[in-house]
Amino acid sequence: MAVVPVGEAVRRYLGDGKPAALLPALFKLCCTLFLPSQSKPSALALASQLHADACKRPISAAASNSLLTCYLRAARPDLALAHLRCPSTPTDDVTYNALVAHLPPTPAYSLFCFASLPLFRPNLATLLALLRRASSYDNLSAAVHAWLTKTAYISLGVNAEVSNSLLAVYAASGEYLAAARLFDEMPVRDVVSWTSMIAACLAGGSAVQAMRLFREMLADGAVELDGVVLVVALRACGHLALGASLHAVAERRGLQGDDVFVSNSLVDMYARCLDLRSAMKVFEMIPWKNVVSWNSMLSGLVHASRCAEVLELLGSSFFLKGADDVDFDETTLVVLLQLCKKLDEAMWCRSVHAVALRRLWFASSSLPLLNALLDSYAKCGLLEHALRLFGGMRDKNIVTWSTLIAGCAHNGRPHKAMACSAR
């Protein structure tokens, strides 16, 4: 919505007796203007104008909450909190839910604890908003979990979505033990619960436990297996016999056909287990291959040093020629650079470098691609190219330095390697 209609609505309100019932709707109209494509200063000026007029008489809770949300969406928490501190500002559950949902996580949680002391009870949207942010802050997820347990929000199974979100937060932050305790205490588990717990096992480095959970889920029978759970289980699979069993489950349940994610995971699993024949068979059966399909198959072949098959596969397709429906990405170039190292093809490294420059992929400082190129140049004997590339890199990590030092040593330049390590 453009600024002009809203401004006209505000002028009509100010000139037609100022009916208080219109204030919530007007503040919500102002909220719609706080988008990247809109003019924030103009919208903020309209909201402030309405606020100044509303302060002349008592304001309803609905209008107050709409004004608060308007200031928060405008990235002006100072105005929002100033409005909240006013003694005449009415507050209710919606007020605190709006603050928790829009304020930065740390002060948001402080307010959350403070508001929980009286009769305030956060709604589902507030809890989910807090949990989405919790993985970025130490102890925030545990604190929210403590409040949920104290209020029986989890123990009574009030809302499975909240429990699943908290479980996903623990999984994402690598807190396997906390996730396991929560999972054991959940009265009701759905397919999201099982998937999150299996993912937590993988994040904690326990692939065996992840597969045990997968078998328990199948034996439970109460949860219907879907493609997401199967993809997670395939990630955990490190044994060919078990992977083949999962493949059989996918075929029996009809999950492999049009689900490219399941097919890609099967290709990746077979490639990791070095069963390239089965990986290629699954790859060829994918009706609509995407870039992940190609990267998984190419990476598996390169990792197994089946370089001739890589060249044959690329030569028989249009994947790298730009004439196919799917285009390659940075991961593809990383795989091709590994191929260059194995074949000791220095000129191919320069070709890959030229493609990356042409596509402006170095503008975003893609460290995995830069480090792979640095390593390929060094291993193919083009140390000067590697040094120039290293000198032009804005960001460097420990892999960058280790690659350069190893490259100098590989090319018989030990003094240069020592000089790099001394920096």
C-alpha positions as CSV (number, residue, x, y, z in Angstrom):
1,M,0.0,0.0,0.0
2,A,1.4,3.4,-0.9
3,V,1.9,6.2,1.6
4,V,-0.6,8.6,0.0
5,P,-3.8,6.5,0.8
6,V,-2.7,6.0,4.4
7,G,-1.8,9.7,4.8
8,E,-5.3,10.5,3.4
9,A,-6.9,8.2,5.9
10,V,-5.0,9.8,8.7
11,R,-6.1,13.3,7.6
12,R,-9.7,12.2,7.4
13,Y,-9.5,10.8,10.9
14,L,-8.1,14.0,12.3
15,G,-10.7,16.1,10.5
16,D,-13.8,13.9,11.1
17,G,-14.2,14.0,14.9
18,K,-11.3,11.6,15.6
19,P,-13.3,8.4,16.3
20,A,-11.2,6.3,18.7
21,A,-12.4,3.1,17.2
22,L,-10.4,3.8,14.0
23,L,-7.0,4.1,15.8
24,P,-6.1,0.4,15.8
25,A,-6.9,0.1,12.1
26,L,-4.9,3.2,11.3
27,F,-1.8,2.1,13.3
28,K,-2.0,-1.3,11.4
29,L,-2.1,0.6,8.1
30,C,1.1,2.4,9.1
31,C,2.7,-1.0,9.9
32,T,2.1,-2.1,6.3
33,L,4.5,0.7,5.2
34,F,7.5,-0.6,7.1
35,L,8.8,-2.7,4.2
36,P,12.1,-2.3,2.2
37,S,10.2,-0.9,-0.8
38,Q,8.3,1.7,1.3
39,S,9.2,5.0,2.8
40,K,9.8,4.4,6.5
41,P,10.3,8.1,7.6
42,S,6.9,9.0,6.1
43,A,5.2,6.1,7.8
44,L,6.8,6.8,11.1
45,A,5.8,10.5,10.8
46,L,2.2,9.4,10.3
47,A,2.3,7.0,13.3
48,S,3.8,9.7,15.5
49,Q,1.2,12.2,14.4
50,L,-1.6,9.7,15.4
51,H,0.2,9.0,18.7
52,A,0.4,12.7,19.5
53,D,-3.3,13.0,19.0
54,A,-4.1,9.8,20.9
55,C,-2.2,11.0,24.0
56,K,-4.8,13.7,24.5
57,R,-7.4,11.2,25.8
58,P,-7.4,7.6,27.2
59,I,-6.3,5.1,24.6
60,S,-7.7,1.5,24.2
61,A,-5.5,-1.6,24.7
62,A,-6.0,-2.5,21.0
63,A,-4.9,0.9,19.8
64,S,-1.9,0.9,22.2
65,N,-0.8,-2.6,21.1
66,S,-1.1,-1.6,17.4
67,L,1.0,1.5,18.1
68,L,3.6,-0.5,20.0
69,T,3.9,-3.0,17.1
70,C,4.2,-0.1,14.6
71,Y,7.2,1.3,16.5
72,L,8.8,-2.1,16.8
73,R,8.5,-2.8,13.1
74,A,9.9,0.6,12.4
75,A,13.1,-0.5,14.3
76,R,12.4,2.1,16.9
77,P,12.4,0.1,20.2
78,D,13.2,3.4,22.1
79,L,9.8,4.8,21.1
80,A,8.1,1.6,21.8
81,L,9.5,1.3,25.3
82,A,8.9,5.0,26.0
83,H,5.2,4.4,25.1
84,L,5.2,1.3,27.3
85,R,6.6,3.2,30.3
86,C,3.8,5.8,30.2
87,P,1.5,5.2,33.3
88,S,-1.6,5.6,31.2
89,T,-0.6,2.9,28.7
90,P,-2.8,-0.2,29.0
91,T,-1.1,-3.6,28.9
92,D,-2.2,-7.1,28.4
93,D,-0.9,-10.4,27.0
94,V,-0.8,-9.0,23.5
95,T,1.5,-6.2,24.6
96,Y,4.1,-8.5,26.0
97,N,3.8,-11.0,23.2
98,A,4.5,-8.2,20.7
99,L,7.6,-7.0,22.7
100,V,9.0,-10.6,23.0
101,A,8.4,-11.2,19.3
102,H,10.2,-8.1,18.0
103,L,12.8,-7.1,20.6
104,P,16.4,-8.5,20.4
105,P,16.6,-11.9,22.1
106,T,18.4,-11.0,25.3
107,P,16.2,-8.1,26.5
108,A,13.2,-9.9,25.1
109,Y,13.8,-12.8,27.4
110,S,14.3,-10.5,30.4
111,L,11.0,-9.0,29.7
112,F,9.5,-12.5,29.2
113,C,10.7,-13.5,32.7
114,F,9.4,-10.3,34.2
115,A,6.0,-10.5,32.5
116,S,5.7,-14.2,33.6
117,L,5.6,-13.2,37.2
118,P,2.0,-11.8,37.2
119,L,-0.9,-13.3,35.2
120,F,0.9,-13.0,31.8
121,R,0.9,-16.2,29.8
122,P,2.7,-16.1,26.4
123,N,0.9,-17.4,23.4
124,L,2.2,-20.0,20.9
125,A,3.6,-17.3,18.5
126,T,5.7,-15.8,21.3
127,L,7.1,-19.1,22.4
128,L,8.0,-20.1,18.9
129,A,9.6,-16.7,18.2
130,L,11.8,-17.1,21.3
131,L,12.8,-20.6,20.4
132,R,13.8,-19.6,16.9
133,R,16.2,-17.2,18.3
134,A,17.4,-19.3,21.2
135,S,20.0,-21.3,19.3
136,S,22.1,-18.1,18.9
137,Y,22.3,-17.3,22.6
138,D,23.9,-19.4,25.4
139,N,21.5,-20.7,28.0
140,L,18.4,-19.0,26.4
141,S,17.0,-22.3,25.2
142,A,17.6,-23.9,28.7
143,A,15.9,-20.9,30.3
144,V,12.8,-21.1,28.1
145,H,12.8,-24.9,28.7
146,A,12.8,-24.3,32.4
147,W,9.8,-21.9,32.2
148,L,7.9,-24.4,29.9
149,T,8.5,-27.2,32.4
150,K,7.5,-25.0,35.4
151,T,4.2,-24.0,33.8
152,A,3.5,-27.6,32.6
153,Y,3.5,-26.4,29.0
154,I,5.6,-29.4,28.0
155,S,5.0,-32.0,30.6
156,L,1.3,-32.1,30.0
157,G,1.7,-32.2,26.3
158,V,-0.1,-28.9,25.8
159,N,1.4,-28.2,22.4
160,A,3.6,-30.6,20.4
161,E,4.7,-27.7,18.2
162,V,6.5,-26.0,21.1
163,S,8.2,-29.3,22.2
164,N,9.3,-30.0,18.7
165,S,10.7,-26.5,18.3
166,L,12.7,-26.7,21.5
167,L,13.9,-30.2,20.4
168,A,15.0,-28.7,17.1
169,V,16.9,-25.9,18.9
170,Y,18.8,-28.4,21.1
171,A,19.6,-30.4,17.9
172,A,20.8,-27.3,16.0
173,S,23.1,-26.2,18.9
174,G,24.6,-29.7,19.4
175,E,23.1,-30.2,22.9
176,Y,22.5,-33.9,22.5
177,L,21.9,-34.8,26.2
178,A,19.4,-32.0,26.7
179,A,17.6,-33.1,23.5
180,A,17.6,-36.7,24.7
181,R,16.0,-35.8,28.0
182,L,13.3,-33.7,26.4
183,F,12.6,-36.4,23.9
184,D,12.2,-39.1,26.6
185,E,9.8,-36.8,28.5
186,M,7.6,-36.0,25.6
187,P,4.2,-37.7,26.1
188,V,3.3,-37.5,22.4
189,R,5.9,-37.8,19.6
190,D,5.1,-37.2,15.9
191,V,7.3,-37.5,12.8
192,V,8.9,-34.1,13.5
193,S,9.9,-35.2,17.0
194,W,11.6,-38.3,15.7
195,T,13.3,-36.4,12.9
196,S,14.7,-33.7,15.3
197,M,16.0,-36.3,17.7
198,I,17.7,-38.3,15.0
199,A,19.2,-35.0,13.7
200,A,20.4,-34.3,17.3
201,C,22.2,-37.7,17.4
202,L,23.9,-36.9,14.1
203,A,25.0,-33.4,15.4
204,G,26.4,-35.1,18.5
205,G,28.4,-37.5,16.4
206,S,26.4,-40.6,17.3
207,A,25.3,-42.2,14.0
208,V,24.7,-45.6,15.7
209,Q,22.3,-44.0,18.2
210,A,20.6,-42.2,15.3
211,M,20.0,-45.5,13.4
212,R,18.7,-47.1,16.7
213,L,16.1,-44.4,17.0
214,F,15.1,-44.8,13.4
215,R,14.5,-48.6,14.0
216,E,12.5,-47.7,17.1
217,M,10.4,-45.3,15.1
218,L,9.6,-48.0,12.5
219,A,8.8,-50.5,15.2
220,D,6.6,-48.0,17.1
221,G,4.2,-48.0,14.1
222,A,2.4,-44.9,15.4
223,V,4.4,-42.6,13.1
224,E,4.2,-42.8,9.4
225,L,7.6,-42.7,7.7
226,D,8.1,-39.7,5.4
227,G,10.9,-38.5,3.1
228,V,12.4,-36.1,5.7
229,V,13.0,-38.8,8.2
230,L,14.4,-41.1,5.6
231,V,16.8,-38.4,4.4
232,V,18.1,-37.9,8.0
233,A,18.5,-41.7,8.5
234,L,20.5,-42.0,5.2
235,R,22.8,-39.3,6.5
236,A,23.5,-41.4,9.6
237,C,24.0,-44.6,7.6
238,G,27.7,-45.7,7.3
239,H,27.2,-49.4,6.4
240,L,26.3,-50.6,3.0
241,A,24.0,-53.4,4.2
242,L,22.0,-51.0,6.4
243,G,21.9,-48.4,3.6
244,A,20.5,-51.0,1.2
245,S,17.8,-51.8,3.8
246,L,16.8,-48.2,3.9
247,H,16.7,-48.1,0.1
248,A,14.3,-51.1,0.2
249,V,12.1,-49.2,2.8
250,A,12.1,-46.2,0.5
251,E,11.0,-48.3,-2.5
252,R,8.4,-50.2,-0.5
253,R,6.9,-46.9,0.9
254,G,7.0,-45.2,-2.5
255,L,9.3,-42.5,-1.3
256,Q,12.0,-42.7,-4.0
257,G,10.0,-42.0,-7.1
258,D,9.4,-38.2,-7.4
259,D,11.2,-37.2,-4.2
260,V,14.5,-35.9,-5.4
261,F,15.7,-35.3,-1.9
262,V,15.4,-39.0,-1.1
263,S,17.1,-40.0,-4.3
264,N,20.0,-37.6,-3.7
265,S,20.5,-38.9,-0.2
266,L,20.6,-42.5,-1.6
267,V,23.2,-41.4,-4.2
268,D,25.3,-39.8,-1.4
269,M,24.9,-42.8,0.9
270,Y,26.0,-45.3,-1.8
271,A,28.9,-43.0,-2.7
272,R,30.1,-42.7,0.9
273,C,29.9,-46.5,1.1
274,L,32.0,-46.8,-2.1
275,D,29.2,-48.7,-3.9
276,L,29.5,-46.5,-7.0
277,R,27.5,-48.9,-9.2
278,S,24.4,-48.6,-7.0
279,A,25.0,-44.9,-6.7
280,M,25.0,-44.5,-10.5
281,K,22.0,-46.7,-10.9
282,V,20.0,-44.5,-8.5
283,F,21.4,-41.4,-10.2
284,E,20.3,-42.5,-13.7
285,M,16.8,-43.3,-12.3
286,I,16.2,-39.7,-11.1
287,P,13.7,-38.2,-13.5
288,W,14.5,-34.6,-12.7
289,K,18.0,-34.2,-11.5
290,N,19.1,-31.0,-9.7
291,V,22.5,-29.6,-8.9
292,V,22.7,-31.7,-5.7
293,S,22.1,-34.9,-7.7
294,W,25.1,-34.0,-10.0
295,N,27.3,-32.9,-7.2
296,S,26.7,-36.0,-5.1
297,M,27.4,-38.3,-8.0
298,L,30.5,-36.4,-9.2
299,S,31.9,-36.1,-5.7
300,G,31.5,-39.8,-5.1
301,L,33.3,-40.7,-8.3
302,V,36.2,-38.2,-7.6
303,H,36.5,-39.4,-4.0
304,A,36.9,-43.0,-5.3
305,S,39.5,-41.8,-7.9
306,R,37.2,-42.9,-10.8
307,C,38.4,-39.9,-12.8
308,A,37.7,-41.4,-16.2
309,E,34.1,-42.0,-15.3
310,V,33.8,-38.4,-14.2
311,L,35.0,-37.2,-17.5
312,E,32.8,-39.7,-19.4
313,L,29.7,-38.6,-17.3
314,L,30.4,-34.9,-17.9
315,G,31.1,-35.5,-21.6
316,S,27.8,-37.3,-22.2
317,S,25.7,-34.5,-20.6
318,F,25.0,-30.8,-20.9
319,F,25.4,-30.1,-17.2
320,L,28.5,-27.9,-17.6
321,K,27.6,-26.6,-21.0
322,G,24.7,-24.3,-19.9
323,A,22.2,-26.0,-22.2
324,D,20.6,-28.1,-19.5
325,D,17.7,-27.2,-17.2
326,V,20.0,-27.3,-14.2
327,D,23.1,-25.2,-13.7
328,F,26.2,-25.9,-11.7
329,D,27.2,-24.1,-8.6
330,E,30.2,-23.4,-6.4
331,T,30.2,-26.9,-4.9
332,T,30.5,-28.3,-8.5
333,L,33.6,-26.2,-9.0
334,V,35.1,-27.5,-5.7
335,V,34.5,-31.1,-6.9
336,L,36.1,-30.3,-10.3
337,L,39.1,-28.8,-8.5
338,Q,39.6,-32.0,-6.7
339,L,39.5,-33.8,-10.1
340,C,42.2,-31.3,-11.3
341,K,44.4,-32.3,-8.4
342,K,44.0,-36.0,-9.0
343,L,44.8,-35.6,-12.8
344,D,47.5,-33.0,-12.2
345,E,45.8,-30.7,-14.8
346,A,47.1,-27.2,-14.1
347,M,45.4,-25.6,-17.0
348,W,42.0,-26.9,-15.8
349,C,42.5,-25.1,-12.5
350,R,42.9,-21.8,-14.4
351,S,39.7,-22.6,-16.4
352,V,37.8,-23.2,-13.2
353,H,39.2,-20.0,-11.8
354,A,38.1,-18.1,-14.9
355,V,34.5,-19.5,-14.5
356,A,34.3,-18.5,-10.9
357,L,35.5,-14.9,-11.7
358,R,33.0,-14.7,-14.6
359,R,30.2,-15.7,-12.3
360,L,31.3,-13.2,-9.6
361,W,31.4,-16.1,-7.0
362,F,34.6,-14.7,-5.4
363,A,32.8,-11.4,-4.7
364,S,31.0,-13.1,-1.8
365,S,34.3,-14.4,-0.4
366,S,33.3,-18.1,-0.8
367,L,36.1,-19.6,1.4
368,P,35.5,-23.3,0.5
369,L,35.9,-22.5,-3.2
370,L,38.9,-20.2,-2.6
371,N,40.6,-22.7,-0.4
372,A,39.9,-25.5,-2.9
373,L,41.4,-23.4,-5.7
374,L,44.4,-22.4,-3.5
375,D,45.0,-26.1,-2.8
376,S,44.6,-27.1,-6.5
377,Y,47.1,-24.5,-7.7
378,A,49.7,-25.6,-5.2
379,K,49.2,-29.3,-5.8
380,C,49.4,-28.8,-9.6
381,G,52.7,-26.9,-9.4
382,L,51.3,-23.4,-9.9
383,L,52.6,-22.0,-6.6
384,E,52.9,-18.4,-7.8
385,H,49.3,-18.5,-8.8
386,A,48.4,-19.8,-5.3
387,L,50.4,-17.0,-3.7
388,R,48.7,-14.3,-5.8
389,L,45.3,-15.8,-5.0
390,F,46.3,-15.9,-1.3
391,G,47.4,-12.3,-1.3
392,G,44.1,-11.1,-2.8
393,M,41.9,-13.0,-0.3
394,R,40.0,-10.7,2.1
395,D,39.1,-13.4,4.5
396,K,41.3,-16.3,5.6
397,N,40.8,-19.1,8.0
398,I,43.0,-21.9,9.4
399,V,42.3,-24.0,6.4
400,T,43.6,-21.2,4.1
401,W,46.8,-20.9,6.0
402,S,47.3,-24.7,6.4
403,T,46.7,-25.1,2.6
404,L,49.3,-22.5,1.7
405,I,51.9,-23.8,4.1
406,A,51.4,-27.3,2.8
407,G,51.5,-26.1,-0.8
408,C,54.8,-24.3,-0.2
409,A,56.3,-27.4,1.3
410,H,54.9,-29.5,-1.6
411,N,56.6,-27.3,-4.1
412,G,60.0,-27.4,-2.5
413,R,59.8,-24.0,-0.9
414,P,60.3,-24.8,2.8
415,H,61.6,-21.3,3.7
416,K,58.4,-19.8,2.2
417,A,56.3,-22.2,4.3
418,M,58.2,-21.2,7.4
419,A,57.7,-17.5,6.6
420,C,54.0,-18.1,6.2
421,S,53.7,-20.0,9.4
422,A,55.5,-17.2,11.3
423,R,53.0,-14.6,10.4
